[in-house]
Amino acid sequence: MSLLDCVIGAFAGLGLQTILVGLLGALLALWYIRSSKQTTPNLPPGPVGLPLLGYLPFLKLPPFKGFAHLATRYGGLISLRLGTKLTVVLNDVDSVKQSLVKEADVFTDRNVPIEYSLALPLEGSLAFASGDKWRELRTFVAKAFRQFEVEKEKLESVIVRESERLCKAFQDEANKSSSDIQGFDPHHIINNAVSNIICSMCFGQSYEYSDPEFHHILTVVGNSFRSLSPSGLLLVSRYFYYTPLYREVRRNLAVLQDFIRGIVQRHQETFDPDNTRDIIDMYLAEVRQLKEDGMDTYLKEENIWRGVFDIFLAASESMTSALRWIFLYLIDNPELQSKIRADILRVIGPTRNPTIKDRDELPLIEATCMEVLRLRPPAPMGGPRQAKRDVEVKGYVIPEGTLVLTNVWYIHQNAENWHEPERFNPSRFLSEDGKELVKNPAFMPYGAGRRLCVGDRIARMQMFLFLTTLIRKFEYSLPDGAVPDFNVDGGNFTLSAVPFKIVVTEVETPMPTH
């Protein structure tokens, strides 16, 4: 009996529907094998997935842990398909250096996931721009931020003043506590304080902690980050975005868009070129001057809101998340709290406002922030990049159009880079005498390469001044019987801590003698 006779005999007992399903499956498998073939030879190693879905059904969640698991088998540079998208994940420092740094021109462009391209217009976006558009937008934002940094005393006073408002809000909440109700959730208060800094820079105004409209806006921002998660990288079809699954996403983004557009419109109506109040005014002045000079530019007045939208959301949520984690780790390490407070009193005293110049004399504060950012990086998978052309990295070929992700979380947790990486230990960032900060090339909470976070210096300034003011004023603990929970509240853009309550106790500090 021939092979053909065997095949015909095998199919004879099957129904037509079964045969058609089998043929469809076979065709899909053949299509996937053909599309998965290395048309460019020597892709980085990685697992094989299924037709259309790729490795998605098998990827452990959250994605950064799933990729870390694959790295233990395939190495620091891996490739796989997420849906039909060829993806390369950078899981070690050398892969990051050889790609995002050494081949920065190739990996500067942003890969825009389907979900994000449908959620908001991309014109004017700093986060998702590529090529010349991104370079011009980033140059403007960097220049605007530098202007705030040059006027450090002004920015410092804004941050310190907000820190004092935050202290008062903490004290007010503490006064409400009783034997029956211990502690309070600091999330909203911290979020409002942090957001007021970027609002002062972008909008020229701040908001009261009791402002119900702004409270709603901040709630919507948080919800947006939870719903627009890295799973958006994995969205297979654009049609899913228009299903009820994404109804809340669409509603939240519409609210935020209206909020930002309204502020920009009021700035346009009251703009005075001789009195630039904030970043929106700087943008208006830049655009109108370029237009007057007849210069070609990607900066458009109608797109101002989009760039401001990105800055506001990123700064508000990432800094709030970082500060909440810092408080949680400080509460779990009361000796560290006391040591930092003693350093603050020694350098600054009990009454003088801190300045950024004090940072060199208080390295333990910054080392503590760095250690928290190592364990809980603001963006555990970085921002999605896209290869501009075929390029060789570590002997492998990454084809043009490949999605490239950086597993910051795994790099920060890898024992090859850190001694006892799971242990909270700020001293790893200090010299032996504890007087200077020590750098580690595996520390990259703000990204790597040319798309390094444009606001990283301002973020560091903000954390230092907030914490110096707050730690000097209060001692922090949990309510009786509570234990610190270091689990992550989902695997979103930022690694948010699960909700927790704190108890604040005012510290009695000795007054200076004259």
VENPETA-V426604 format. One line per field, one symbol per residue. ss: DSSP state (h for helix, s for strand, l for the rest). psi: psi as a letter, one per 30 degrees, with the letter a starting at -180 (. if undefined). burial: # if it has 16 or more other ideal C-beta (glycine too) atoms within 10 Angstrom, else .. A space follows every 10 residues. Layout:
ss=???
psi=???
burial=???
This chain:
ss=llhhhhhhhh hhlllhhhhh hhhhhhhhhh hhhhhhllll llllllllls lllslhhhll llhhhhhhhh hhhhllssss ssllssssss llhhhhhhhh hlllllllls lllhhhhhhl llllllllll hhhhhhhhhh hhhhhhhhhh lhhhhhhhhh hhhhhhhhhh hhhhhhllll lllsslhhhh hhhhhhhhhh hhllllllll lhhhhhhhhh hhhhhhhllh hhhhlllhhh hhlhhhhhhh hhhhhhhhhh hhhhhhhhhh llllllllhh hhhhhhhhhh hhllllllll hhhhhhhhhh hhhhhhhhhh hhhhhhhhhh hhlhhhhhhh hhhhhhhlll lllllhhhhh hlhhhhhhhh hhhhhlllll llllssllll sssllsssll llsssslhhh hhhlllllll lllllhhhhs llllllslll llllllllhh hllllhhhhh hhhhhhhhhh hhhsssslll lllllllsll llllllslll ssssssllll llll
psi=kleeeeeeee feglleeeee eeeeeeeeee eeeeffkiej lhlllllkal kefbgeffkk klefeeeeee efefafjlkl kjbgkkkkkj gleeeeefdf eeheeegflk kjleeeffel kfkfkeegll beeeeeeeee eeeeeeeeee heeeeeeeee eeeeeeeeee eeeefflafe jklljfeeee eeeeefeeee eefgllkkfg jeeeeeeeee eeeeeeeilf fffgkekffe fglffgeeee eeeeeeeeee eeeeeeeefg kjffijfaee eeeeeeeeee eefgkkkfkk efgeeeeeee eeeeeeeeee eeeeeeeeee efieeeeeee eeeeeeeelf ekkllfffef fhfeeeeeee eefeeikejf gakklkkflk kkkhflkjlk fkkkkjieee effkfffkki ffkjifffgl lefgflkkkk ffjhfgalaf gkkfgeeeee eeeeeeeeee eeelkklllk fkkkjglkil iaekikklkl llkkkkkjkk kkk.
burial=.......... .......... .......... .#...#.... ..##.#..#. #.####..#. .#######.# #..####### ###.###### ###.###### ..#..##### ######.### .#.####### ..##.###.# #..##..#.. ....##.### .##.###.## ..##...... .###.##### ########## ###..##.#. ...##.##.# ########## #####..... #....#..#. .##..##.## ..##..#... .....#.### ####.##... .......##. ..######## ########## ########## #.#..##..# #.##...#.. ...###.##. .######### ########## ########.. #.#..####. .######### ####..##.. #..###.### .......... .########. #.###..### ########## ########.. .......#.# #######..# ####...... ....
